[in-house]
């Protein structure tokens, strides 16, 4: 059964969602506190996350940003305000869909099914071990600087998805130093060169003019 993580602090709504999902053959799990989400995802690898925006402990925007640094699990953001949808989309958080309360539980389940029917990226040949700062492509070690490693990790969290320069900058420097977006271009150039040493003639990091970059493996 597909595991669905429901992140919702309204107990009755979470129970209703779980009931409908369970009736359709899914395995739901509910979390009410935002601080518990990332550790649970890392431990259990759900197939999809229904993520409420307003949560105790940690808000949904912050959670979504962190999830996208290591996972491409489908995320449906849930908000109680219609006007919030446009802002969420504009933030380029990497969510797969957005729904506004109140919503029909049947409609929500239909959206879940539709998202899970989408093809997900197959094995890419890329392995990133953050604890050992180790990057492997097709079994070969890639010698990356800490910034290049974080850049590749961010892009690899969602292969095929376009990341803006500003979003990439959020993940490059642990000390949050002020740099220009052209700094990303310089690091991309170096990262491309190192990846092409393993796969000659292939542009694995593609530039989307006026938008940003995406990883294609």
Backbone bond lengths (Angstrom), bond angles and torsions (degrees), N, CA, C in turn:
res aa  C-N    CA-C-N  psi(-1)  N-CA   C-N-CA  omega(-1)  CA-C   N-CA-C  phi
1 X - - - 1.462 - - 1.528 110.04 -
2 X 1.327 115.64 144.17 1.454 121.36 177.04 1.532 109.39 -73.08
3 X 1.334 115.27 132.23 1.468 120.34 179.58 1.529 110.24 -89.18
4 X 1.328 116.48 126.34 1.450 122.28 179.19 1.522 108.39 -116.56
5 X 1.327 117.04 122.10 1.462 121.07 176.89 1.524 108.95 -93.60
6 X 1.325 116.34 121.26 1.464 123.12 177.35 1.528 107.51 -101.01
7 X 1.321 116.67 113.77 1.463 120.79 177.94 1.526 107.07 -105.78
8 X 1.325 115.66 99.53 1.470 121.53 -170.76 1.525 109.30 -154.78
9 X 1.363 116.80 127.03 1.458 119.29 -178.25 1.520 113.24 -91.91
10 X 1.335 118.18 -5.34 1.463 120.71 172.95 1.534 107.80 -86.91
11 X 1.315 116.42 104.42 1.464 121.75 -170.94 1.531 112.58 -57.76
12 X 1.341 117.69 -42.37 1.468 119.88 -178.08 1.518 111.53 -65.96
13 X 1.339 116.36 -40.18 1.465 119.80 178.91 1.519 111.12 -67.59
14 X 1.320 116.71 -41.29 1.469 120.54 178.79 1.529 110.19 -61.72
15 X 1.336 116.45 -41.43 1.467 120.50 179.73 1.525 110.97 -66.33
16 X 1.340 116.96 -38.65 1.464 120.84 178.71 1.536 110.58 -64.47
17 X 1.316 116.26 -46.08 1.463 120.09 178.30 1.522 110.36 -60.05
18 X 1.332 115.99 -44.34 1.463 120.35 -179.29 1.523 111.58 -61.65
19 X 1.326 116.85 -41.15 1.468 121.10 179.94 1.532 110.93 -61.66
20 X 1.328 116.53 -46.96 1.464 120.42 -179.50 1.524 111.52 -65.14
21 X 1.318 116.38 -41.74 1.467 120.03 -179.95 1.525 110.87 -66.16
22 X 1.330 116.16 -41.10 1.464 120.63 179.98 1.535 110.23 -64.38
23 X 1.316 116.33 -37.52 1.469 121.00 179.91 1.525 111.61 -65.90
24 X 1.348 116.36 -23.96 1.462 120.80 179.82 1.524 112.31 -96.50
25 X 1.341 116.38 10.98 1.459 119.75 174.50 1.514 115.75 91.90
26 X 1.351 117.12 10.92 1.465 120.11 177.76 1.523 110.43 -93.15
27 X 1.328 114.93 164.19 1.464 121.32 176.50 1.528 108.35 -110.80
28 X 1.345 118.45 94.63 1.465 120.40 -176.40 1.527 112.44 -84.58
29 X 1.322 115.06 149.78 1.464 121.59 172.65 1.515 106.44 -139.13
30 X 1.333 117.95 132.30 1.462 122.12 -175.57 1.528 111.93 -109.79
31 X 1.336 115.82 138.31 1.460 123.65 174.94 1.526 107.27 -129.30
32 X 1.338 117.10 136.04 1.463 120.70 -177.10 1.523 112.84 -104.25
33 X 1.322 118.20 -20.53 1.462 121.94 -176.22 1.519 111.00 -108.44
34 X 1.328 116.80 128.62 1.449 120.98 -177.05 1.518 114.44 -61.08
35 X 1.317 117.83 -27.63 1.466 121.00 -178.44 1.528 112.52 -67.68
36 X 1.326 117.24 -19.41 1.464 120.16 -175.96 1.530 113.37 -90.51
37 X 1.334 117.11 -9.08 1.465 119.94 -168.92 1.523 113.31 -68.31
38 X 1.333 117.07 -55.99 1.472 120.16 -174.58 1.539 111.62 -59.53
39 X 1.339 119.70 -47.63 1.477 118.52 177.57 1.523 112.91 -58.98
40 X 1.351 117.03 -37.83 1.473 119.61 179.92 1.517 110.68 -66.43
41 X 1.306 116.77 -43.09 1.470 120.40 179.71 1.524 110.34 -62.40
42 X 1.319 117.29 -43.27 1.461 120.71 179.38 1.520 112.00 -63.52
43 X 1.325 116.69 -32.74 1.464 120.58 -177.45 1.524 113.34 -84.61
44 X 1.346 117.51 -30.30 1.461 120.10 -169.93 1.532 115.50 -118.48
45 X 1.334 118.45 -12.21 1.466 122.66 176.98 1.528 112.71 46.90
46 X 1.333 118.27 70.13 1.476 120.48 178.38 1.520 111.19 -67.61
47 X 1.326 115.95 161.81 1.461 121.18 179.04 1.519 112.13 -86.20
48 X 1.348 117.27 -20.52 1.464 121.88 178.19 1.521 108.15 -162.53
49 X 1.358 115.70 150.59 1.458 121.02 179.94 1.527 109.93 -124.84
50 X 1.335 116.59 128.67 1.460 122.54 169.60 1.526 106.09 -97.84
51 X 1.318 116.94 108.75 1.464 121.74 -167.62 1.524 111.79 -115.06
52 X 1.328 116.23 109.71 1.463 121.18 177.73 1.524 109.65 -69.71
53 X 1.322 115.96 148.02 1.462 120.23 -177.60 1.524 112.02 -77.18
54 X 1.338 116.51 -46.93 1.465 120.99 -176.88 1.521 109.65 -98.00
55 X 1.330 115.58 113.11 1.457 120.99 -176.08 1.526 110.70 -137.02
56 X 1.331 117.60 151.37 1.469 119.31 171.66 1.530 109.95 -71.99
57 X 1.306 116.35 145.92 1.459 120.49 175.95 1.518 113.63 91.12
58 X 1.333 117.02 -51.00 1.465 121.35 -177.37 1.522 108.64 -161.89
59 X 1.328 117.46 135.11 1.463 118.55 -175.32 1.521 112.01 -81.85
60 X 1.342 114.73 160.97 1.457 120.95 -174.63 1.511 114.29 -63.67
61 X 1.336 118.35 -32.63 1.461 121.00 178.96 1.521 110.60 -61.50
62 X 1.323 115.74 -46.91 1.458 121.62 -179.19 1.523 110.78 -63.83
63 X 1.324 115.92 -41.66 1.464 120.74 179.38 1.524 110.36 -63.07
64 X 1.330 116.72 -45.34 1.458 121.15 -178.80 1.520 111.10 -60.36
65 X 1.334 116.51 -43.00 1.467 120.26 178.82 1.526 111.18 -58.17
66 X 1.346 116.68 -46.04 1.461 118.93 -178.10 1.523 111.52 -68.77
67 X 1.327 117.50 -40.43 1.460 120.07 179.38 1.521 111.00 -57.84
68 X 1.318 116.67 -38.62 1.464 120.76 -177.93 1.525 113.19 -72.62
69 X 1.336 118.34 -7.99 1.462 119.75 175.39 1.525 111.67 -80.48
70 X 1.360 117.24 -14.47 1.462 117.27 -178.51 1.530 113.84 -141.12
71 X 1.317 118.33 -4.54 1.459 119.59 -175.41 1.525 111.75 -143.26
72 X 1.346 115.58 145.68 1.471 119.91 173.67 1.528 111.06 -108.43
73 X 1.348 115.91 23.72 1.465 120.18 177.80 1.529 109.26 -56.08
74 X 1.335 118.95 135.55 1.467 120.37 177.44 1.528 111.21 -59.50
75 X 1.341 115.43 134.66 1.467 121.61 -179.02 1.523 109.31 -125.98
76 X 1.324 116.16 127.48 1.459 122.08 173.38 1.524 107.07 -108.57
77 X 1.329 116.92 113.21 1.460 121.26 179.58 1.523 109.65 -81.59
78 X 1.330 116.55 137.07 1.464 122.56 -178.38 1.526 109.00 -119.59
79 X 1.331 117.00 130.13 1.460 121.20 179.83 1.526 110.00 -136.34
80 X 1.335 115.40 155.40 1.464 120.22 179.76 1.524 111.79 -93.56
81 X 1.339 117.36 -0.70 1.455 120.03 -176.63 1.527 110.82 -123.92
82 X 1.317 116.99 125.28 1.458 121.87 -178.47 1.523 111.04 -60.09
83 X 1.349 116.51 -42.11 1.459 119.62 -176.35 1.526 112.47 -66.62
84 X 1.342 116.79 -15.61 1.461 120.73 -179.68 1.526 111.58 -72.97
85 X 1.336 117.94 -24.64 1.456 121.05 -176.53 1.519 111.59 -58.36
86 X 1.328 117.55 -47.55 1.457 120.59 -179.40 1.524 111.42 -60.57
87 X 1.319 116.36 -39.35 1.463 119.96 -179.50 1.526 110.87 -67.01
88 X 1.329 115.81 -39.90 1.458 119.81 179.23 1.524 110.83 -62.33
89 X 1.327 116.12 -45.35 1.462 120.48 -179.94 1.528 109.68 -62.42
90 X 1.324 116.42 -41.00 1.453 120.20 -178.53 1.512 113.63 -67.34
91 X 1.319 117.28 -23.10 1.461 120.40 -178.95 1.524 113.16 -77.06
92 X 1.337 117.99 -9.15 1.466 121.06 176.76 1.534 110.98 54.91
93 X 1.336 115.55 50.78 1.457 120.04 -175.94 1.519 113.06 -80.81
94 X 1.318 117.06 -17.43 1.455 119.00 -178.83 1.512 113.80 92.92
95 X 1.345 117.63 13.57 1.466 119.98 175.58 1.525 109.57 -72.66
96 X 1.332 116.35 151.55 1.458 121.29 -178.14 1.519 112.92 -89.07
97 X 1.342 116.80 -23.41 1.455 120.13 -179.89 1.525 108.31 -161.78
98 X 1.344 115.56 165.75 1.460 122.00 -178.94 1.527 108.21 -137.91
99 X 1.337 117.63 136.23 1.456 121.28 175.19 1.524 108.75 -131.53
100 X 1.316 115.21 152.12 1.460 120.31 -177.50 1.528 110.10 -116.90
101 X 1.323 116.18 135.46 1.462 121.21 175.07 1.515 109.83 -75.20
102 X 1.341 118.17 146.30 1.468 126.47 -5.53 1.519 110.82 -78.55
103 X 1.318 116.25 148.47 1.461 120.38 178.96 1.523 109.22 -134.11
104 X 1.317 115.11 160.82 1.457 121.09 176.25 1.532 109.12 -79.45
105 X 1.333 115.62 130.57 1.466 119.13 178.19 1.524 110.85 -60.90
106 X 1.327 117.33 -34.84 1.468 121.00 177.97 1.529 110.72 -64.80
107 X 1.338 115.84 -41.21 1.466 119.30 178.50 1.531 110.27 -64.50
108 X 1.323 116.28 -40.95 1.459 120.16 179.98 1.525 110.67 -61.20
109 X 1.322 116.36 -44.79 1.470 120.15 178.70 1.531 110.31 -63.09
110 X 1.323 116.83 -38.21 1.467 120.35 178.49 1.526 110.60 -62.81
111 X 1.331 116.75 -40.39 1.462 120.02 177.69 1.517 111.32 -65.78
112 X 1.318 116.49 -40.65 1.466 120.84 177.44 1.521 110.30 -58.36
113 X 1.318 116.31 -47.09 1.466 120.57 179.99 1.525 111.03 -61.58
114 X 1.333 116.09 -42.19 1.464 120.02 -178.35 1.523 111.27 -63.57
115 X 1.315 116.52 -42.19 1.465 120.27 -179.77 1.524 110.88 -66.76
116 X 1.328 116.65 -41.00 1.462 119.87 -178.81 1.523 112.27 -70.68
117 X 1.334 116.79 -18.42 1.474 119.45 176.28 1.522 111.86 -78.70
118 X 1.336 116.80 -16.58 1.457 118.90 179.96 1.527 109.51 -67.33
119 X 1.321 117.10 141.76 1.471 119.31 178.11 1.513 110.47 -67.31
120 X 1.318 116.77 134.90 1.462 121.72 175.85 1.511 109.45 -100.67
121 X 1.300 116.36 156.10 1.457 120.57 -177.44 1.522 111.08 -62.95
122 X 1.325 115.70 132.59 1.462 121.01 179.62 1.533 109.99 -76.14
123 X 1.322 116.49 -179.56 1.455 121.69 178.82 1.527 109.98 -55.13
124 X 1.319 116.30 131.48 1.461 120.76 -172.65 1.519 113.77 -102.70
125 X 1.323 117.64 -10.83 1.455 119.62 -175.66 1.509 112.82 83.67
126 X 1.349 117.09 3.55 1.461 121.49 -179.66 1.522 110.15 -104.95
127 X 1.331 115.75 131.65 1.462 122.11 177.30 1.517 107.86 -127.25
128 X 1.348 116.29 126.63 1.458 121.80 177.73 1.523 108.87 -120.84
129 X 1.333 116.16 120.54 1.459 122.26 177.91 1.518 107.28 -112.64
130 X 1.328 116.40 101.88 1.461 120.16 -173.50 1.516 112.16 -68.62
131 X 1.320 118.28 -37.69 1.464 120.83 -177.27 1.526 111.34 -62.11
132 X 1.332 116.14 -37.84 1.468 120.15 -179.45 1.521 112.81 -99.46
133 X 1.333 116.46 4.44 1.461 122.00 -176.70 1.535 109.49 48.20
134 X 1.327 114.58 53.70 1.460 121.01 -176.01 1.519 109.77 -119.63
135 X 1.325 115.95 128.47 1.463 121.80 177.56 1.522 108.61 -122.62
136 X 1.336 116.16 125.12 1.463 121.86 178.85 1.521 109.56 -122.80
137 X 1.316 116.66 135.70 1.461 121.85 173.51 1.514 107.55 -127.99
138 X 1.331 115.66 120.00 1.465 121.80 -176.68 1.526 111.19 54.10
139 X 1.344 115.77 35.33 1.452 121.06 177.04 1.513 114.64 84.43
140 X 1.324 118.29 -3.56 1.461 121.67 -179.74 1.516 110.74 -103.11
141 X 1.326 116.46 137.59 1.458 121.57 179.65 1.525 110.75 -72.19
142 X 1.349 115.61 136.09 1.462 121.86 175.20 1.526 107.23 -109.50
143 X 1.319 116.57 123.32 1.466 121.57 -178.18 1.524 109.04 -83.69
144 X 1.338 116.60 102.00 1.461 121.72 -175.36 1.530 111.31 -114.75
145 X 1.324 116.10 145.96 1.460 120.63 169.87 1.524 108.22 -73.35
146 X 1.340 118.52 163.99 1.470 119.66 178.30 1.529 112.71 -56.03
147 X 1.337 117.32 -40.19 1.466 119.58 179.77 1.518 110.92 -67.56
148 X 1.329 117.88 -42.51 1.470 121.21 178.00 1.516 111.23 -63.03
149 X 1.345 116.61 -36.86 1.460 120.30 178.93 1.529 110.04 -64.18
150 X 1.335 117.12 -45.41 1.462 120.43 179.73 1.528 110.85 -65.18
151 X 1.318 116.48 -36.49 1.458 120.74 178.30 1.527 110.60 -63.96
152 X 1.324 116.99 -46.96 1.459 120.69 179.55 1.521 110.99 -65.86
153 X 1.324 116.65 -38.88 1.471 120.47 179.03 1.526 110.89 -61.12
154 X 1.332 116.22 -41.96 1.463 120.36 179.74 1.522 110.98 -64.91
155 X 1.327 117.29 -47.56 1.464 121.10 179.39 1.522 111.48 -63.13
156 X 1.336 116.14 -38.62 1.463 120.94 -176.87 1.521 112.81 -74.59
157 X 1.349 117.37 -13.82 1.466 119.97 178.26 1.522 110.95 -63.83
158 X 1.336 116.61 -25.11 1.469 120.79 179.51 1.531 108.60 -149.49
159 X 1.324 117.93 78.50 1.467 120.54 -179.96 1.525 111.07 -56.99
160 X 1.325 116.06 134.37 1.452 120.82 -179.82 1.512 113.98 92.07
161 X 1.323 117.41 -16.89 1.462 120.56 178.54 1.528 109.63 -85.89
162 X 1.326 116.96 138.24 1.460 121.42 -179.38 1.533 109.46 -85.30
163 X 1.342 115.11 128.13 1.463 121.65 177.69 1.519 108.78 -108.67
164 X 1.309 116.92 130.15 1.457 120.36 176.43 1.525 109.93 -70.27
165 X 1.344 116.44 159.91 1.464 119.70 177.82 1.528 110.81 -60.07
166 X 1.321 116.22 -42.05 1.468 119.11 -178.57 1.520 111.43 -61.13
167 X 1.322 116.51 -40.49 1.460 118.65 -179.72 1.533 110.99 -67.66
168 X 1.334 116.33 -38.71 1.459 119.10 177.57 1.526 110.86 -64.64
169 X 1.327 116.80 -38.95 1.462 120.33 179.70 1.523 111.99 -60.00
170 X 1.331 116.76 -31.92 1.466 120.37 179.99 1.519 112.06 -59.21
171 X 1.341 116.17 -25.78 1.464 119.73 -173.17 1.535 113.62 -106.01
172 X 1.335 118.23 -2.47 1.463 119.27 -171.24 1.519 114.42 -83.63
173 X 1.332 117.92 -39.02 1.462 120.38 -172.42 1.518 111.20 -120.92
174 X 1.326 115.14 123.87 1.462 120.36 -178.42 1.529 111.58 -68.00
175 X 1.353 117.14 -26.43 1.468 119.50 -178.25 1.524 112.92 -91.41
176 X 1.353 116.17 5.99 1.467 121.92 176.05 1.537 112.63 55.24
177 X 1.332 116.71 36.49 1.462 120.37 179.14 1.532 110.21 -63.78
178 X 1.304 116.09 157.29 1.456 121.52 179.47 1.518 109.19 -88.05
179 X 1.320 116.46 117.67 1.465 121.65 179.26 1.526 108.11 -136.49
180 X 1.328 116.56 164.37 1.460 120.21 178.64 1.520 109.87 -85.41
181 X 1.342 115.10 160.28 1.458 118.11 -179.60 1.526 111.61 -67.83
182 X 1.340 117.53 -17.77 1.466 120.07 177.35 1.523 111.43 -70.11
183 X 1.328 116.59 -16.04 1.464 120.20 174.04 1.520 109.75 -60.64
184 X 1.330 116.34 -37.26 1.467 120.48 177.81 1.526 110.21 -60.56
185 X 1.328 116.54 -42.57 1.468 120.45 -179.09 1.527 111.15 -58.29
186 X 1.326 116.35 -41.43 1.468 120.12 -179.39 1.520 110.90 -64.79
187 X 1.330 116.06 -43.06 1.469 119.15 179.52 1.537 111.15 -68.66
188 X 1.328 116.93 -37.11 1.461 120.91 176.88 1.524 110.18 -60.10
189 X 1.325 117.00 -43.80 1.465 121.71 179.99 1.527 110.74 -58.08
190 X 1.331 116.43 -45.44 1.468 120.21 179.60 1.525 111.38 -67.66
191 X 1.332 116.39 -40.19 1.460 120.24 179.95 1.523 110.72 -64.75
192 X 1.323 117.07 -43.10 1.465 120.95 177.36 1.522 111.26 -56.66
193 X 1.328 115.26 -46.83 1.474 119.82 -178.04 1.527 111.21 -58.95
194 X 1.332 116.50 -42.11 1.465 119.94 -178.11 1.532 111.78 -70.72
195 X 1.340 116.90 -36.87 1.457 119.89 177.52 1.528 111.37 -68.41
196 X 1.333 116.10 -36.63 1.464 120.02 -178.92 1.521 112.21 -71.05
197 X 1.332 117.16 -19.41 1.463 119.76 173.99 1.529 110.59 -65.46
198 X 1.347 115.73 -28.43 1.468 120.30 178.48 1.531 110.34 -88.59
199 X 1.339 116.21 -40.64 1.466 120.65 179.10 1.535 109.44 -122.14
200 X 1.328 116.86 81.53 1.467 120.64 -176.47 1.534 111.88 -58.96
201 X 1.322 115.07 139.93 1.456 120.24 176.29 1.510 114.98 81.45
202 X 1.342 118.27 -1.09 1.460 121.54 -179.87 1.526 110.03 -108.98
203 X 1.341 116.21 128.70 1.453 121.29 175.10 1.525 107.85 -92.46
204 X 1.319 116.24 92.91 1.458 120.64 -173.82 1.532 111.76 -77.75
205 X 1.319 116.86 -30.59 1.461 120.74 176.21 1.522 107.27 -105.89
206 X 1.311 115.96 109.36 1.461 121.24 -175.78 1.518 111.85 -98.48
207 X 1.331 115.43 141.65 1.459 121.76 176.50 1.518 109.55 -93.80
208 X 1.323 116.70 129.16 1.460 122.68 175.48 1.524 106.65 -106.25
209 X 1.315 116.30 108.33 1.458 121.84 -170.66 1.526 112.10 -53.18
210 X 1.334 115.19 127.06 1.452 120.95 176.66 1.515 114.81 78.21
211 X 1.336 117.30 -2.16 1.470 119.86 -176.55 1.526 111.64 -120.61
212 X 1.333 117.18 -58.80 1.450 119.67 -177.97 1.512 112.42 163.13
213 X 1.320 116.50 -139.71 1.462 121.54 -174.59 1.525 110.38 -134.43
214 X 1.345 114.79 154.69 1.453 120.03 173.25 1.513 109.48 -142.98
215 X 1.329 115.55 155.44 1.457 122.78 -179.95 1.513 109.57 -101.96
216 X 1.340 116.52 128.65 1.467 121.57 177.32 1.527 108.18 -125.54
217 X 1.330 115.62 110.82 1.467 120.73 -177.94 1.511 111.44 -111.68
